[in-house]
């Protein structure tokens, strides 16, 4: 059965269009998209239609601790002290709580304009580090939350094996994370079997970082997942912190991105998350690899990570996407806004993210993040065109920030004007998940989340 919709204004794969007829097939894909069409018997969409965005980096359980690590731990408070607080928080979570937290987060993502998420999932075991009877238990809970709320998911079981470069022993706070290559590939295989043929669930793999995965284990894991699915997404944290770069150089004589590009088959299947601290040579090489730079500006700012070299990366033709990571903030608008604002503060210039072909900053960054996000989760396209997954967002054309805007000025205003969201509707996988600004299950999910948080903070 085909569902037909009509909108007066939409951002399609080849640009802005008027009077657009959108047909969606029974599998949740765009079957036909035609501009300059008659409405006929199609359902009218009241508003401006733009593509849905993939959130390419998420640690769902961290949503529950957002705001709880904002008391200074001392004069040296940084990422590493925040990490110790996170380890203390994660020790007590049980499977029901993990699922409830993820469901709350995923509804927030949908309402904020994300239609899919790459879940970088490293919480695997019981609090004492013992595996659950089903080693994939917590992964299944996160995927169940995605299915229940309707967001598409690329689930990435994380390999975490060591506590630092050179095979250092993992600490007590990391015991819920630890696996070897065989164990993590087993989890991935179980999940793939469960969700074979499900267009809204993609299974990939995520070596946590070079400090947490020894070289031989990294090679075995990458080879293992590629043997199962050569197109599988592969995500990795890299070069997030100066200390990490210094430790990598001490261990190997090379910087993290430099080492990875020299020792792993990095290509368009990969997403290098953060990649904050790059030399000019690394920046150019990363761009040439066709991998995605997974940028999380609100988390990177919250943790004091640093600022990604966006301007030279874009000049070199680099690809990027955005993620909300620790979920200190959940929103397409704020990630894109701070991606540009960080650059303006660094360079003391405006319009850093624009290019000569498309001088509109918001529109340029939005489209780059749509394309990069789709690639990072293993989809051929995130655009509104025949054959793509039917993900779209509806903006309120009467919102004060958008009144009178046309073309790319709509996206510039969407990103940079105002603090209340103009998002009114969200479709993911061909089904409406948000209508009139609300998700059908938001109250029930919020009530469950409230119970979880009351218990955790008691």
N, C-alpha and C positions, 0 to 999 in steps of 0.2 A: 504493500500500500504506500502510495506517495502522498506526502503532505505538502501543501502549497502555501507560500506566504508572499506578501507583497509589501515593499517598503519604498518610500519616496526617495530616500538617500541612503547609500551604502558604500563602504570602502571595499571594493572587490580586488581581485588579484592584480588587475591591470589599472587600478586607480579608482577614483571617486566616480560614482554613477548615479543616475536618477531613474526612478520608476523601475525598480528591480523586482523581478519575479524569481523566487527561490523555491526550488523543489527538493524535498528531502525524502530519501528512500527508506524502506522499512528497516534497513541496517544502521540507520543513523548517519548516513553520508549525504553530502550534497549531490543530488542527481543531475540538477540543471540549474544554472544561474544565468539569467538573461536581463540585460539592461534595456531601457526604452520599451518596456513591455506594457501590456494592458493588465489590469488587476484581475479581471474575470471573477471567478469564484474563490480566489485565494484569500486567506485570512490576512487582514491588514496588520502590520506592525507599526505602532505609533511611536516613532522616534527614529534616531539615526543608528544604523547598524554598522558595527565594526567587528573585526575578527576577535575571537577569544584568545586569551594569552595563556601560555603554559608557564607555570611557576617551576623553574628548573632546579630548585634546591630547597629541600624542606627536611627538618628534623621535627616531626609532628609533636613528639612528647614535650619538646621545649616550649610549646605554646603555654603550658601550664605554669612555667616559671618566669614568663615575661614580666618584668617589673620587680621581681624579687631579688635581683642581684644589683640593685642600683645604690646600695649603701657602700661607700668606699671601704675597700679592704685594707687600705693603708696607702702610703705614698707611692708604692710600686704597683698599685692596682692596674691590671691589664688583662689581656686575654687569658693568660695562664692562671691568674687568681680566679677569674670568672669560671674557668673550666673546673676548678676544684669545687666551687659551689654547685655547678651542674652535676658533678659526680655524686655529691651528697644528696641532691634532689632525686636523682634517677634510681637510687638504691631501693626505694620503697614502692615503686609503681608495679601494679599487678596487671594482668591482661585486660580485665574489664576496664580499668582506669585508662590504659593505653588506648583502647578503642574509643572510649568516651571523649578523650582529649582530641583524638584525631578527627572524630566526627564534628566536634565544635569548630575546630580549625578549618576543616574543609568547607563547611557552610560559610564561614567568614571569607574564605578564598573565593568561593563562587560569587558571593555578594560584592566582592571587590573587583571582579572582572577576570579572575583566573578560571579557565575551563578544564585545565589538566594540571597535574603536579608530578614532579619527579621526587619520590620519597627516598631520601638517602638514609636508609634504615639500619642503624647499628645496634639497637637494643634487642638482643636475642634471647638471653638466658634469665633464669630465676635470680633473685637478689644475691644468693650466695655463689653465683656463677655456674650452677649446675644447669645443663640444658633441660628444657621442658621435654616431656615424653614425645611430643611432636616438636622437633627442632625449629619448625617454621611457625610455631604458635603465634608469636607476636607479629610476624609479618602478615599472617592471615587476619589478625585483628585490624591491622591498619588498612589492608585491602578491603575488608568488610566495611569499614567506615567510609571508604571512598565509594564503594558500590551503593551503600545505603543513602549517601547524600547526592550521588550522581556526578561527581567530578571524575574525569578520566585520570588514570594513574599509570605512571611508569615506576614500578616498584624495584628498588635497587638494594638488594641485600648487601650489607657492607662487610668486607673482610677487614678485621682488626686483629692483629696478632702480636705486635710488640709495643713496648712503651717508649721507644725512641730509635733513632738511627743506629745502625750497626747491631740490631737484634737485642736491644736493651729489654730487660724483663718488664712486663706490664705491671702497673700498680694495682692495688686493691680496688681503687675506684673504677677500674676498667674491666673488672671481671665479668660483667654482664655482656660485654661486647665481643669477647675473644672467640675466634675460630681459626681454622687453617683452611687452605685452598679447597681441600676435599669437602670439608664441612659446609662452606659457604656455597659451593657449587651444588651440593645436595639440596640445600634450601631452595636455591634457584630452580633446580629441576622439579622439585615438588610443586612449587608455585606455578611453573609453566604447565605442568600436567593438569593442575586444577583449572587454569584459565585459558587453555587452548581454544582458540577461536573467538575469544572475547575481545572485541575491538576496543574496549575501554580499559583494558588491563594489559600492560606491556611489562615484561620481566627483563631486567638487565642485571648489571653487577656494579659494585662500587668498591674498589680498593680504597681504603679510607684515606691514606696519605703515604708518602714515601717513608715517613718516620714510623708508621704502624704496620707496614707491609714490606718484608725483606725482598730483595730483587728477584730471587728464584721463585718466591711465592707469588709475586706480582706476575711474572711471566707465565706461571702455571695457571693462575686464575684467568688471565686474559685469554690464553690459549683454550682453556676449558670452556669458557662461555662462547667463544667464537666457533668452537666445534659444534656446539648446540645450535647456535643462531649467529651466523656471520654478521648480521645487521644489529645485533644487540647493543643497546646503549651502554657505555662505560664511563662512569663519572669518578673523579678523584679530587680531593682537597689538595691544593698545592700553593706554595709561596704566599700563604696568608699572613705570616708574621716574620718580622726581621730576624727574630731568634731562630725560627725554623730555617731560614735561608743560611744563617751563620752555621748552624749545626750540620746542615746538609753539606756545606763546603768543607767543614772540618772532617766529615765522614768520607766524602767521595772526591773532593777537589772540584766539584761542580755545583752550580746553583740548582734548585729543584726543577724548574722548567727546563733548563739546559740538560740536566741529567735525564729527565723523562723523555724528551724529544730524541735523545741519543740512544736510549735503551728500550723504548717501547714503540709499538706500531701505531703511533698516534695519528688519527685521521678524523674524518667527519663523524665517526661514531662516538667520539670522545667529547666529554665536557670537563674542562679544567676549571674547577670551582675556586673562585677568588683570584688566583694568579696575580695578586696585588703587587708584589715586588719583583719587577722585571727590569733587566737591562734593555737597551735599545735592540741588541741582537736577539735577545729572547722574545721581545715584542714582535719583531718582524718574523721570526721563525714560527711563533705560535700562530700568527695570522696566516702564514703560508701552509700550515698543517691542515687547514679546514676544520679543525676542532672548534668547539664553542667555548668562549670565555664566560663562565657562569658568575655573574656579578650580583652581589647582594648588598647594595649600598647602605641600607638602614642597619643591618647587622654589622657590617664592616665598620660603620661609624660608631655604633654602640659599643663594640669591642675594642675600638681604637686600633684597628688593623692598619689603616693607611688608605691611599687612593690609587686606583688602577690607572695606568697610563693610557687613557682613552683616546686622546687626540692622535698620537702616533699609531696606535693600533688600528683606528679607523682609516687613516691614510694608507696603511699597509693592506687594507682590504679585510681586516679581521671581522669575525662573526661573534655575536654576543647574545646573551639572554639574561633575564633577571629572576631572582629568587628571594624568598623572604626568610630562608635559613632558620634562625632562632625565633622568628615571629615576634620580635619586639614591635614590629609593625606589619600589618598584612594588607597590602594594597598595591595595585599596579601603578596608581598615580604617584604615591610617595617614592617607590623605588626609582621610577623614571625621573622624577623631579630631582631626587638627590644624586642620581647618577650625573646629571648635568650640573647641579649646584656645587657638588664637590669639586668639579673641574673649574668652575668659575672662581671658587675661592682659591684653588691652587694656582691658577694661571692669571687671576685678576683680569679676566676677559669674559665676555658673554658669547653665547652661541657656539660653544666648543664642540657640541655633538652634532652640529649641522655640517652639511657638505655642499659643494658647488652644485650638484645635481638636484638637491632638495634642501633649500636653506631653512625650511621650517624645522626647528629643533625638536619639538615634541613629536611631530609626525615622523621625523627621521628615526628617533630613538624608539618610538612605538613600533614601527614596522620592523626595525632591526631585531627587537626583542620578540616579536611575533614569529619571525622567521627562524631566529636562533633557538627559541624555546621549542618550536615544533621539531627542529632537527635534534635537539638534545634529548627529547623523549622518544625518538625513533619514528616520527611521522614524516611522511614525504612533504606535507604542506600544512601550514596553519592558516592559510588564506581561504577566503570565501570563493570557492571555485569547484566545479564538478569533480567528484572523486575524493575530495578532502573530507575529513570528519566534520560533521555539521556542528561546529562550535561558533557561537556569535554572542555579541554583547549589544544591548540596546541602550542608547543614551537618550536622556530626556531633552528634546529639542527646545523645550521651554525653560530649561534650567538657566538661571541668570548668567552663568559663565559661558553659555553656548549660544545665547540669543544673537541672531544676525550673523553668526559665523558660517562660513562655507569652506569646503575643501579642507586643505591641511590646517587652516586656522581653527577648525573644530578640534583637531587633535592637540594643537598647541594649547588651546584653552582648556581642554580636558586635563592635560598634564599640569599646567602651570597656574590656572586661575581658580582660586577658591579652595575651601577646605571641606565642603560637603560634596559627596559623590553624586554625579549626574546619572549613575548606572541605575536603570529601572528594570531591565530584564536580562537574563543570561540563559542561553541554551548550550547544553553540552551533550554531544552524542545524539543530536536530533531531538532532544526532549527539553522542555522548559524546566529549568531548575530554580530560577528566580523570576518572579513576576511581581510587578509593582513594588520592587525593592525588597521582597520577602521570599524566603525559602519555605516551602510548605511544612517542613519538619523543624523549623528553627526553635520553636518553643519547647518541644519535647527534648530535643538534643541539648538545648541550654539548661533545662532542668536536670538532666543527667550529669552534665558537666558541673553544674553548681554543687551537686551532691559529692562529686569526686573532689572538687577543690575544698569543700568544707571538711572532708575527711583528711585530706593531705595537709591542710594548714591548721588542723586542730591542735 
